[in-house]
């Protein structure tokens, strides 16, 4: 049986604007734009603050997340559906390109 693996993010790095580079367990790097999510407001409103966007960015719940409390509590974060992340564009490592 060849079942598809659940997507797992192992590292997240902030890019320009509302972009995150998600380093996946399968070895790919996904360029994730959360601009449209931020524009919708609601819980994503907090991501408009660039300092928060960059400094609270982490990996929790095996996906791209922002730590709300500063305690790395997986129940107190904004996280992105890992299947959404998996559908994003595969890119070269932006750190190696720089």
Helices and strands as residue ranges (DSSP letters): E 9-14, E 19-24, E 29-33, H 35-40, G 42-48, H 50-55, E 57-60, E 63-67, E 77-79, H 82-86, E 89-90, H 94-97
